[in-house]
Amino acid sequence: MSGLFNRKGPKRRGPTMNASKLKGEFDRRSVVIGTIQGGVGILLAARMGYLAIAENEKYRLESESNRVNLTLIPPRRGWILDRNGAPLASNRADFRVDVIPERLTDAEATIDQIGSLLDLEADRIADLKQEVTAARGFAPVEIASGLDYEQFAALSVRLPDLQGVVPQRGFSRFYPTASTVGHLIGYVGPASAEEYEEDRSPILITPGYKIGKDGLEKQFEQDLRGTPGARRVEVTAAGRIIRDLETRDDIQGDAVKLTIDGPLQDYAARRIGLESGSVVVMDCLTGDLLCMASMPSFDPNSFSAGIGSLEYSMLREDRRVPLRNKVLQGLYPPGSTVKPMHCMAFLKAGIQPSESIVCGGGRRIGNRFFNCWSNHGVVDMGKAIYQSCDSYFYHFAQQIGFDKVAAMASDLGLGKQYPLPVQSQFYGTVPTPDWKQEKFDRAWAPFDTVNASIGQGYYLTSPLQLAVMSARLATGKRLNPRLVLDGSSNDPASYNFRDDEINYIRQAMSDVVNGPGTAGRGRLPFPDIKMAGKTGTAQVVSLSVSDGRSGPWKYRDHGLFTFFAPLENPRYAGAVVIEHGGGSGAAYPIARDVMTFMFDPAKGLEKLQALERQWGGTAQQRLEKRYAAYASERGASVAPPPARDEDIFDRVEAEARLEAERTQEIGEEFIAPRPNPVASGSPPPTNGPGE
Amino acid sequence: MNGIIPAPIARQPWAMLIPLFLLVAFGAAVLYSAAGGAMQPYASSHLVRFSVFLLMASIIASLPREFVKFMTYPAYIGVLVLLVAVEVIGRVDGGSQRWLDLGFMVLQPSELMKPVVVITLAYFYSSLPVGLIASWRALIIPGAMIGLPVALVLLQPDLGTSLAIAFGGGVVMLLAGLPIRWFVFGGGAAALAAPLAFFFGLQDYQQRRVLTMFDPEADPLGASYHIIQSKIAIGSGGIFGKGFNNGSQSHLQYLPEPHTDFVFATMAEEWGLIGGLFVLAVFSIILRWGWDVARAAQDRFSSLLAAGMVATIFFYIAVNLLMVMGFAPVVGIPLPFMSHGGSSMLTNMICIGALMMVNSWNRRNPRGGLS
């Protein structure tokens, strides 16, 4: 270069220019240009060396990742089995279609096009558009599953025009007994953004892959999940598959075997009928939970396909709260069902069974007279149980002090949580003076003892706790409920109750059903098997607001029944709670039929079928009918469900807690028992407006 | 040697021709692979075209100097008319058009303009009186000679070819001995004009391609896709390459245009750094031979002509290789003798033919004999 510039000076003096100087200029400049060209050549060689040697590793990887496309094969989910190995949740082969929002060029148009191809309903299309807009870009959104082959093929041939649409063959979750296992098993759904943040496994964002969203599906997610298979294929830039390189099959998730008896669960759930309630049955030898039915419920098959706005709004508006698992999250005053347990506390405190009092339609405690629901005359322990005399409990609870009663209640499992694989169980309340002081900053009053002695006031229990109490009382053993049949043996410790004490209580409870007691229509239709039990009626408002049987549904009494059978050698124990059933008469016939089914399925079913003819079909059929009616009435004008499934159930749980708190409010004064608590009201209207 | 081999054959510049044949054969091998392991459609036509254009080059090589000088201006005007014709036909058809369908072949007049502008300028300066080299006439007339076709080609729009024409013409002007300060001023003016031209002169897609050069990873699926895939192909080849016919980038169509603009990346993936160095070596042999011919030329016309041809070939090579290695924007310029494509082969073989022509003039009239 310097040579070039040095030549400037002479050249300004133009006239000295001649041909040989020009030739010299040409030679010099050609050397410079040639040198620059050589420099470019060296630059290119160096650049290439840099790319090919220094960055070889990086680019080789990128070239491989271009060439090889790894597709995960979603693992088949492990089955959930009942105690006899029958599936409560299985998989079924399925044609399905998903979209990946970030790959859609025009989401609305694409969904409209798929919608017309697959004949989707208008509200489903509206839901999908909403979902696709809200979704994280890379997480697949299910459009439809359970397609037939023609639809699948029709979609597949149009794929080149449908960017971001993924049709595939796969498996979808199937719950054979549908809504009757909804709360127990839960359901599955695509992983949410948060779930993917927590567990960045690529399988979570594979189209069509679903994880447990509630219940046991969520609890046993890691066991059920299995190991994804993988398919490595060589693909062109346009995504066309050239050849398979390697395929590894998926490994199905482990099965989870439950203690649940599938047919019993189904039967109990269906037997609840039009009512809102729950049935729990436990095995008295092992603590196995044979049935945990909570109705009404949702259809996990339909939830697993995506929770529709219509469906969600219908379930939300139903005041029988179909989204709440009432077995674990329903809290009710136990009412008279705790009376046998309270008697055990009296026995432990040295009260003789023969010690009697006179019920004069009530009893004076301290300086106040408290009503009984009837006038029972002379009452000993046995009569106090089978006639459910309140006065007896007012008296002796006051005599021994409620702390001792409460200790027995806690010992038998009330106010406790159990080691169960469930999302959430409510503790409930066994009221004591200390508890009241702490919670309300008020001293325990005699009327508190009175209320609590008959299971009213601040007392709150869940159906599961009542069943555990019933089993522990019947066997005298510290049985713990269990839900998974994992082969562990359960050898419960004994409470060291004396045999004569246990037998006395058992007999009194038998008299409730088989004797002159409050559940006369609860007898089992077998000559040789007797069921023992205890009725309970839990008032939710004071007598001045409602008589508990008629009037607004939400003011009606809860009907409760705890039971065990057979009498002499208890094998099964359980509890039935019917919300706002109007009295225990709504509950114990259900327990009777469930136990009938337990010992003679044919006989039990016969009874149920007769009932279901009146009710208009099985629980699942009624749910579907209601949905159809609701859909035609409301059309597509409903608010969409929360975007996150967790929100749905968090909200339900929060509402359940609030309601339990509200139930306790009536404990602030004496709750006068209603006459004739065993009666039941008429079943609730099936589709009333939310109250 | 003289005794055994016939004189006409011994006369040929084998030092350049043999590497050229090797390069063309290598190019055919790469094209064979780019077609997925087949002679059709690229490799066979590549070889056929080379043979035909080699024949054409040897005819050019035998042209006498006076004839070439005589034909220069008519040829320039003829190609200019063709460029206008392309523009007119394109306008009528309602779209951009770069070629004329002559029936037996598709002709891209802008390609012809590259060597023609070099010859025209060489002739102009050779006929310009020596004393006028620093005058306005030495600048304005050649400037117009370059500017007119450049403007027409830009209208097509074809940025790459217009730059190639301007580059070839510019090198001839530089070597003709124009005052160096003119180039300094010109360069300064161009530097000022570049941003304006970028924002107002370039099409949207061209702007993006230029930006890509500065930030290749900005938009991996958009404008910079080509560059990224090309670098992956070159980088993944390593030193010895993935082996003949084993290039996944080209075979699976990740590499855009694996047989034309990105043929070097296709080659580098399969042949590695070794293959790349071979190609660079052959190009440097050819260009060096070209410079030797230019310096050995005994008159101004032949030396400027030869140097201009070398510059034209160089421009192709440099811009293409800088592009595939991520140093230049994607401007659609093929790699001489390796890329599949008739027009570029035609241009480059005209350049080679012209260099052989000057070489034969040098032989007939060795330098120093008559000056």
Contacts between the chains, C-beta under 8 A, distances in Angstrom:
chain1	res1	chain2	res2	distance
A	4	B	180	5.7
A	5	B	180	6.8
A	7	B	180	7.1
A	8	B	179	7.5
A	8	B	180	6.0
A	8	B	181	6.7
A	11	B	134	6.7
A	11	B	179	5.7
A	11	B	180	7.7
A	12	B	179	7.7
A	14	B	131	7.0
A	14	B	134	4.8
A	14	B	135	8.0
A	15	B	131	6.9
A	17	B	130	5.8
A	17	B	131	5.7
A	17	B	133	6.0
A	17	B	134	6.9
A	17	B	177	7.9
A	18	B	130	5.8
A	19	B	130	5.3
A	19	B	300	7.5
A	21	B	177	7.9
A	22	B	130	6.2
A	22	B	133	6.6
A	22	B	176	7.7
A	22	B	177	4.6
A	22	B	300	7.1
A	23	B	300	7.6
A	23	B	303	8.0
A	25	B	175	8.0
A	25	B	177	4.2
A	26	B	175	5.2
A	26	B	176	7.7
A	26	B	177	6.6
A	26	B	300	7.8
A	26	B	303	6.0
A	26	B	304	7.6
A	26	B	307	7.6
A	27	B	295	6.4
A	29	B	174	5.9
A	29	B	175	5.4
A	29	B	177	7.7
A	30	B	175	6.1
A	30	B	291	6.3
A	30	B	294	6.4
A	30	B	295	6.4
A	30	B	307	5.9
A	33	B	171	6.6
A	33	B	174	7.3
A	33	B	175	7.4
A	33	B	307	7.8
A	33	B	311	7.2
A	34	B	287	7.8
A	34	B	288	7.7
A	34	B	291	5.1
A	37	B	287	6.3
A	37	B	314	5.4
A	37	B	318	7.5
A	38	B	284	7.2
A	40	B	318	5.1
A	40	B	322	7.8
A	41	B	280	5.8
A	41	B	283	7.3
A	41	B	284	5.5
A	44	B	280	6.2
A	44	B	318	7.7
A	44	B	321	5.0
A	44	B	322	7.1
A	44	B	325	6.7
A	45	B	276	7.5
A	45	B	277	6.3
A	45	B	280	5.4
A	47	B	325	4.8
A	47	B	327	6.8
A	48	B	234	6.4
A	48	B	268	7.0
A	48	B	273	6.1
A	48	B	276	4.7
A	48	B	277	7.7
A	48	B	280	7.9
A	48	B	325	6.4
A	49	B	273	6.0
A	51	B	231	6.2
A	51	B	234	4.8
A	51	B	235	4.3
A	51	B	325	6.6
A	52	B	234	6.3
A	52	B	235	6.1
A	52	B	237	5.8
A	52	B	238	5.5
A	52	B	239	6.1
A	52	B	268	7.1
A	52	B	272	6.2
A	52	B	273	4.3
A	52	B	276	7.3
A	53	B	238	7.3
A	53	B	239	6.4
A	53	B	273	6.8
A	55	B	235	4.8
A	56	B	235	5.8
A	56	B	236	7.0
A	56	B	237	8.0
A	56	B	238	4.6
A	56	B	239	7.8
A	58	B	235	6.7
A	59	B	231	6.6
A	59	B	232	4.9
A	59	B	233	8.0
A	59	B	234	7.4
A	59	B	235	2.7
A	59	B	236	4.3
A	60	B	235	7.3
A	60	B	236	4.5
A	60	B	238	7.0
A	62	B	232	4.8
A	62	B	235	7.8
A	62	B	236	7.0
A	63	B	232	5.1
A	63	B	233	7.2
A	63	B	235	7.9
A	63	B	236	3.7
A	63	B	248	6.1
A	63	B	249	5.8
A	63	B	254	8.0
A	63	B	269	7.8
A	66	B	229	7.8
A	66	B	232	6.8
A	66	B	248	7.1
A	66	B	249	6.8
A	66	B	252	7.2
A	66	B	254	5.0
A	67	B	248	4.3
A	67	B	249	8.0
A	67	B	252	5.9
A	67	B	254	7.9
A	234	B	248	7.7
A	234	B	252	6.9
A	235	B	252	6.9
A	236	B	252	4.5
A	236	B	253	4.9
A	236	B	254	7.8
A	237	B	252	6.3
A	237	B	253	4.5
A	237	B	254	4.6
A	238	B	253	6.6
A	242	B	252	6.8
